[in-house]
Amino acid sequence: MKNFLLIHGSWHGAWCWFKIWPRLEAAGHRVMVPDLPGRGRSPAFAPFVSLERMVRSLEAALPHGEKTTVVVHSRYGIVASMLAERAPERVERTIYLASFMLPDRKRVLDYVPDRAAAITGHVEVNRRSMWDWLDPKVYREVLYADCTDDDIALARALLVREPVRPALSKLKLSAERYGSVPRAYIRLTEDQAVSLPLQDRLLGETKVERVESLHASHSAYFSKPDELTAMILKLAGS
């Protein structure tokens, strides 16, 4: 049995893993699926949600005295990386799913706009209230191109504004701590939120042990749950 911690991406919450969570449990594993601060069942005022606060919330979710495999989607690769820096003795491996796997001293803002992705030009940023928001008119094209109408309806009901401060924060990663945690990456070849050219750029800047590719759009946990679960288990060594 392995421990898995699933970290959602921008505008989403723990709910987006609702197809992956039971599949991992059915394979005999323990699964933790928290909401990041400001999302889902963890309400918070956006200007007060920092990268540090997100990392602390996930560190509290990690079991002590055991290793956990972290699976992270999209923007919050930055949180998973900082979690590995903070608690390398408790993270067995980080699996980045079309995710911002950034080098030391980089920030999300250094990689956007992603001009190869359809998301460019469709994100509203409110600097006063410190949140960002994707235009609902492009939800399907950008996030859910190969998803069912039912999945998209669920997402429309649950998506929320995203605290923007974490995207402005530079990572502080060391070879001794972050670098000691094995990394793997799953490329989503049809992604229009984190484009394939951007994914490959990130892979060129940070070394990983394994790379897999899945023919899916940004929300593969909706459209390809069986294939994605199998890929996660393969990369986790299960």
C-alpha positions as CSV (number, residue, x, y, z in Angstrom):
1,M,0.0,0.0,0.0
2,K,1.2,3.5,-0.9
3,N,0.1,6.9,0.3
4,F,-1.0,9.4,-2.3
5,L,-1.6,13.1,-2.0
6,L,-3.5,14.6,-4.9
7,I,-3.1,18.4,-5.4
8,H,-5.6,20.2,-7.6
9,G,-4.8,23.1,-10.0
10,S,-6.2,26.6,-10.5
11,W,-9.9,27.4,-10.0
12,H,-10.6,23.8,-9.0
13,G,-10.7,21.9,-5.7
14,A,-10.3,18.4,-4.3
15,W,-13.6,17.6,-6.1
16,C,-11.8,17.4,-9.5
17,W,-10.1,14.1,-8.5
18,F,-13.4,12.4,-7.9
19,K,-12.7,9.7,-10.6
20,I,-9.0,9.1,-9.7
21,W,-9.4,9.0,-5.9
22,P,-11.7,5.8,-5.9
23,R,-9.6,4.1,-8.5
24,L,-6.4,4.5,-6.4
25,E,-8.3,3.3,-3.3
26,A,-9.6,0.3,-5.3
27,A,-6.0,-0.6,-6.1
28,G,-5.3,-0.8,-2.3
29,H,-3.8,2.6,-1.6
30,R,-4.5,5.4,0.9
31,V,-5.5,8.6,-0.8
32,M,-5.5,12.2,0.6
33,V,-7.3,14.9,-1.4
34,P,-7.2,18.3,0.3
35,D,-8.6,21.6,-0.8
36,L,-6.0,24.3,-1.0
37,P,-6.8,27.4,1.0
38,G,-9.4,29.5,-0.7
39,R,-11.0,26.6,-2.5
40,G,-13.8,24.1,-1.8
41,R,-14.2,23.4,1.9
42,S,-11.2,25.6,2.8
43,P,-12.5,29.1,2.5
44,A,-10.0,32.0,2.7
45,F,-9.8,35.6,1.7
46,A,-7.7,35.7,-1.5
47,P,-5.2,38.5,-0.5
48,F,-4.3,36.4,2.5
49,V,-3.6,33.2,0.5
50,S,0.2,32.9,0.0
51,L,2.4,30.2,-1.4
52,E,3.7,29.6,2.1
53,R,0.2,29.1,3.5
54,M,-0.6,26.6,0.8
55,V,2.5,24.6,1.5
56,R,1.8,24.6,5.2
57,S,-1.7,23.3,4.7
58,L,-0.3,20.4,2.6
59,E,2.5,19.6,5.0
60,A,-0.1,19.2,7.7
61,A,-1.8,16.6,5.6
62,L,1.3,14.4,5.1
63,P,1.4,11.4,7.5
64,H,4.4,11.3,9.9
65,G,6.8,8.4,9.8
66,E,5.7,7.4,6.3
67,K,6.4,8.4,2.7
68,T,3.8,9.8,0.4
69,T,3.7,10.1,-3.4
70,V,2.5,13.5,-4.4
71,V,0.5,14.0,-7.7
72,V,0.0,17.6,-8.7
73,H,-1.9,19.2,-11.6
74,S,-1.3,22.4,-13.5
75,R,-0.2,25.7,-11.7
76,Y,0.3,24.1,-8.3
77,G,3.4,22.2,-9.3
78,I,4.9,25.1,-7.4
79,V,3.3,24.0,-4.2
80,A,4.4,20.4,-4.6
81,S,7.9,21.5,-5.3
82,M,8.0,23.6,-2.2
83,L,6.5,20.7,-0.2
84,A,9.3,18.5,-1.3
85,E,11.8,21.2,-0.2
86,R,10.0,21.5,3.2
87,A,9.6,17.8,3.9
88,P,11.8,15.6,1.7
89,E,11.9,12.8,4.3
90,R,8.0,12.5,3.9
91,V,7.7,12.7,0.1
92,E,8.5,9.5,-1.8
93,R,8.1,11.0,-5.3
94,T,6.4,13.9,-7.0
95,I,4.4,13.3,-10.2
96,Y,3.7,16.4,-12.1
97,L,0.6,16.3,-14.4
98,A,1.0,18.9,-17.1
99,S,2.2,21.0,-14.2
100,F,4.4,24.0,-13.4
101,M,7.6,22.2,-12.4
102,L,9.8,25.3,-12.0
103,P,13.5,25.7,-11.2
104,D,14.8,27.5,-8.2
105,R,14.1,31.2,-8.0
106,K,11.5,31.0,-10.8
107,R,7.8,31.9,-10.5
108,V,4.7,31.2,-12.5
109,L,4.6,34.7,-13.8
110,D,7.9,34.0,-15.6
111,Y,6.1,31.5,-17.8
112,V,2.9,33.3,-18.7
113,P,1.4,34.2,-21.1
114,D,1.8,30.8,-22.7
115,R,1.4,31.9,-26.3
116,A,1.0,28.3,-27.6
117,A,-2.1,27.8,-25.5
118,A,-5.7,28.8,-26.1
119,I,-5.9,30.1,-22.5
120,T,-3.9,33.2,-23.4
121,G,-5.9,36.4,-23.3
122,H,-8.8,34.8,-21.5
123,V,-7.7,35.1,-17.8
124,E,-9.0,38.2,-15.9
125,V,-6.7,39.4,-13.1
126,N,-8.1,41.6,-10.4
127,R,-5.1,43.3,-8.8
128,R,-7.2,45.0,-6.1
129,S,-8.8,41.8,-4.8
130,M,-5.8,39.6,-5.7
131,W,-7.6,36.9,-7.7
132,D,-7.7,35.6,-11.3
133,W,-10.5,34.0,-13.2
134,L,-10.9,32.1,-16.5
135,D,-13.6,33.4,-18.9
136,P,-16.4,30.8,-18.7
137,K,-16.9,31.1,-22.5
138,V,-13.6,29.2,-23.0
139,Y,-14.0,26.5,-20.3
140,R,-14.6,23.7,-22.8
141,E,-11.8,24.8,-25.3
142,V,-9.2,25.5,-22.6
143,L,-9.9,23.0,-19.8
144,Y,-12.4,20.3,-20.9
145,A,-12.1,19.8,-24.7
146,D,-12.4,16.0,-24.5
147,C,-14.7,15.8,-21.4
148,T,-18.4,15.0,-21.2
149,D,-21.1,17.5,-20.8
150,D,-21.8,16.1,-17.4
151,D,-18.3,16.7,-16.2
152,I,-18.3,20.2,-17.6
153,A,-21.5,21.0,-15.9
154,L,-20.1,19.8,-12.6
155,A,-17.0,22.0,-13.1
156,R,-19.1,25.1,-14.0
157,A,-20.9,24.7,-10.7
158,L,-17.8,24.4,-8.6
159,L,-15.0,26.5,-10.2
160,V,-13.9,29.5,-8.0
161,R,-11.7,32.5,-8.3
162,E,-8.0,31.8,-7.8
163,P,-5.8,33.6,-5.3
164,V,-3.1,35.2,-7.4
165,R,-0.3,35.8,-4.8
166,P,1.3,32.3,-5.1
167,A,1.8,32.8,-8.9
168,L,3.9,35.9,-8.0
169,S,6.2,34.1,-5.6
170,K,9.7,32.9,-6.5
171,L,10.5,29.3,-5.5
172,K,13.3,28.6,-3.0
173,L,14.5,25.1,-3.9
174,S,17.8,23.4,-2.9
175,A,19.6,20.4,-4.5
176,E,20.0,18.9,-1.0
177,R,16.3,18.8,-0.1
178,Y,14.1,19.3,-3.2
179,G,16.7,17.7,-5.4
180,S,16.7,14.5,-3.2
181,V,13.0,13.7,-4.0
182,P,12.5,11.7,-7.3
183,R,10.4,13.4,-9.9
184,A,8.2,12.2,-12.8
185,Y,6.2,14.0,-15.4
186,I,3.0,13.2,-17.3
187,R,2.7,15.3,-20.5
188,L,-0.9,16.0,-21.7
189,T,-0.5,16.3,-25.5
190,E,-3.7,18.1,-26.2
191,D,-3.5,20.6,-23.3
192,Q,-4.6,24.2,-24.1
193,A,-4.1,25.5,-20.6
194,V,-0.5,24.4,-20.1
195,S,0.6,23.9,-23.7
196,L,2.8,21.0,-24.8
197,P,5.6,23.4,-25.8
198,L,5.5,24.8,-22.3
199,Q,5.5,21.4,-20.7
200,D,8.5,20.5,-22.8
201,R,10.3,23.7,-21.9
202,L,9.8,22.8,-18.2
203,L,11.1,19.4,-18.8
204,G,14.2,20.9,-20.4
205,E,14.8,23.1,-17.3
206,T,14.4,20.4,-14.5
207,K,15.5,16.8,-14.7
208,V,13.0,14.0,-14.0
209,E,13.4,10.2,-13.7
210,R,10.5,9.3,-16.0
211,V,8.3,11.0,-18.5
212,E,5.0,9.6,-19.8
213,S,2.6,11.1,-22.4
214,L,-1.2,10.9,-22.4
215,H,-3.3,11.9,-25.4
216,A,-5.7,14.1,-23.5
217,S,-6.6,17.7,-22.8
218,H,-6.0,19.6,-19.6
219,S,-8.5,17.7,-17.4
220,A,-7.4,14.1,-18.0
221,Y,-8.7,13.2,-14.6
222,F,-12.2,13.6,-16.1
223,S,-11.7,12.4,-19.7
224,K,-9.2,9.5,-19.2
225,P,-9.5,8.4,-15.6
226,D,-8.5,4.7,-16.2
227,E,-5.5,5.6,-18.3
228,L,-4.4,8.3,-16.0
229,T,-4.7,6.2,-12.9
230,A,-2.7,3.4,-14.5
231,M,0.0,5.9,-15.5
232,I,0.2,7.3,-11.9
233,L,0.5,3.8,-10.5
234,K,3.2,2.9,-13.0
235,L,5.2,6.0,-12.2
236,A,4.7,5.5,-8.5
237,G,6.2,2.0,-8.8
238,S,2.9,0.2,-7.8
